[in-house]
Amino acid sequence: MSNYIKEIFDKLSTIDNNYIFIISIIPYSIFLFYLYKNPKISKTIKIGFSLTLLFVLITIIFSIISLTIYDKSLVEIDSLHGLAESFLTITDFIILLGFINFLKKIEVKNS
């Protein structure tokens, strides 16, 4: 059984994930479309989820920079990788703030 699982993981590791990454923008765009149509969702949450696209754009830009200048992948250049990941942290923090405020409003209405 373990050899079978190992073979599956070996085959999965050969798949070029760039195409999966590109295609994943489509369902995320649909998610954002319906998120913005919902008036109950706060603007902070909407902005936070939209900033995830900025994180993706910055990651792509930093990947190109690391490949052209340093001839290495982004994960090998700690300063650029850390800077790109900091944008994800900021995005997650904004989403968290939006949900905290959203839950506070629900608690006040139910009290």
C-alpha positions in Angstrom: 0.0 0.0 0.0 2.8 2.5 0.9 4.5 1.9 -2.5 1.3 2.7 -4.3 0.9 6.0 -2.3 4.6 6.8 -3.0 4.0 6.2 -6.7 1.0 8.6 -6.7 3.0 11.3 -4.9 5.9 10.8 -7.4 3.5 11.3 -10.3 1.9 14.3 -8.7 5.3 15.9 -8.1 6.0 15.9 -11.9 2.9 17.9 -12.7 3.7 21.5 -13.6 1.6 23.5 -11.1 1.9 26.9 -13.0 -1.2 26.0 -15.0 -3.2 25.1 -11.9 -2.1 28.4 -10.4 -3.3 30.4 -13.4 -6.6 28.5 -13.6 -7.3 29.1 -9.9 -7.7 32.8 -10.7 -11.1 32.0 -12.4 -12.9 30.5 -9.4 -11.4 33.2 -7.1 -12.7 35.9 -9.5 -16.2 34.3 -9.3 -15.9 34.2 -5.5 -15.0 38.0 -5.5 -17.9 38.8 -7.9 -20.5 37.2 -5.5 -18.7 38.6 -2.5 -19.2 42.1 -3.8 -22.8 41.4 -4.6 -23.6 40.6 -1.0 -24.5 43.8 0.9 -24.2 42.0 4.3 -20.5 41.6 3.9 -18.4 44.5 5.2 -16.2 46.6 3.0 -13.2 45.6 5.1 -13.7 41.9 4.3 -14.2 42.6 0.6 -11.0 44.7 0.5 -9.1 42.0 2.3 -10.1 39.3 -0.1 -9.4 41.6 -3.0 -5.9 42.3 -1.7 -5.1 38.6 -2.1 -4.9 39.3 -5.8 -2.3 42.0 -5.0 -0.4 39.4 -3.1 -0.5 37.1 -6.2 0.7 39.9 -8.4 3.5 40.9 -6.1 4.6 37.2 -5.8 4.7 36.9 -9.6 6.7 40.1 -9.9 9.2 39.0 -7.2 9.5 35.6 -8.9 10.4 37.2 -12.1 12.9 39.5 -10.4 14.5 36.6 -8.5 14.8 34.6 -11.7 16.2 37.4 -13.9 18.5 39.0 -11.4 19.6 36.2 -9.1 18.9 33.2 -11.4 17.1 31.5 -8.5 13.6 30.7 -7.6 11.7 33.0 -5.2 11.9 30.6 -2.3 15.7 30.8 -2.5 15.9 34.6 -2.1 14.8 35.1 1.5 14.4 38.9 1.4 12.1 38.8 -1.6 10.2 35.8 -0.4 9.7 37.3 3.0 8.5 40.6 1.5 6.0 38.8 -0.7 4.7 36.7 2.2 4.4 39.9 4.3 1.7 41.1 1.8 -0.2 37.8 2.5 0.1 38.5 6.2 -1.3 42.0 5.8 -4.1 40.7 3.6 -5.0 38.0 6.2 -4.9 40.6 9.0 -7.4 42.9 7.1 -9.7 39.9 6.5 -9.5 39.0 10.2 -10.3 42.6 11.2 -13.3 42.6 8.9 -14.7 39.4 10.4 -14.0 40.6 14.0 -16.0 43.7 13.2 -18.7 41.7 11.5 -19.1 39.4 14.5 -19.2 42.4 16.9 -22.1 43.8 14.9 -24.0 40.4 15.0 -23.4 40.3 18.8 -24.8 43.8 19.3 -27.9 43.0 17.2 -28.6 39.8 19.2 -28.2 41.4 22.6 
